[in-house]
Each structure stands twice: as structure tokens, then as C-alpha cells.
Amino acid sequence: MFDELHSYILENEFKITVLPNKIDILNYQDIDHFDDSQIIVKFINGKVNIQGENLTISKLLNDELLILGKIKTITFHV
């Protein structure tokens, strides 16, 4: 039981959650590019390219990123 809890707490799998006008990214590696119309985020297997309008990074932690703005496209490159 402890092992299951430990792996849940220390989960390191890349996850992206898309909500209206926001994207929550967990367990990313780096931000390759950032401006108000495009954000490129690296993860272990590739990159995700987010394009839109008035994009901002609302939350920036070592393992979590919250992007706000009008999201137009999300493209994965693996």
C-alpha cells in the first residue's frame, strides 16, 4: 500500500489537461519558446506546441505549468 501511495505522490508521467481558455501541464522538462501567440513545452518524449492569442503562463512550478489565453491549436511532436 505504501508503494502505491508513494508512486501516486511522486508521479512523473507527462500529463496535459485542456479546459476552456486554460491548459494545465504536469511533469514537463523545459519551455523552449514563449510569447503571447505560441508556447512550446518539452517533455520526455517530445514537444507540445500551443498556439493562440494572449497566452500567458499563470503558474510556473518545477513540475507544473498553467497556461491561460485563447487556445487555437495544440500540436504534439514526438
N, C-alpha and C positions, 0 to 999 in steps of 0.2 A: 504494500500500500504506500509506503514511504517513497519507493522508487517512482510510482505513478505520479504522486504529488510533486516530487522533485522535477520530473520531466515536464509536467504541466507548467510549473512556475518558470522553469528555465527553457521554455520552448524557443527554438531558434529557426523555425521554418518561416520563410518569407510569406507574408500574407498581405493582401490588399483588399480593402473594403471600400466599395463605391456607394456613396449616399448622395442625395441631391445637393449639389454645389460643394461637396467635400469628398476627399479621398484620404483614408487612413492607411498608412503603410507601416507594417511591422517587420522588424529584422532585416532592414536594408543595410547595404555596405557603405555607400557613398552617394553624394549628389554630384553628378557630372556637369549639369548645366542648370541654371536657374535665371529666369526673367519672368515678366508678367504674362507672357504668352506661351512659355514652354518650360517644363521641368523634366529633366532626365535623371532617373534614380537607378543606381547599380544595385543588383542583388547577386547572390552567389552563382546563379545560372545565367545571368544576362542583365538586360536593362529594360526599364519601362519608361516610355516617353509619354508624357501627359501634355496635351495641348489645349489651350483655352484662352479665356480673357480674364484679366485682373487676378491672375494666380498669385497667391501668397502662401508662405509657409507659416502656419499658425502655431504649430507645436514642433519643436525640434529637440529630440532626445537622442541618445546613443542608439536606441533600437526602435524608435517610433517617430513618424513624420506625419503631420496633418496638413493637408493642402486644401485651401479654400479658393473659391472662384467659380467662374462659369466653365465647366469642363466640356470640351468638344470631342476630343478623341483620346483614347488610351491604347497605346501600341506596345506590345511586348517583343523584344528581340532576344532570342536565346541562341 
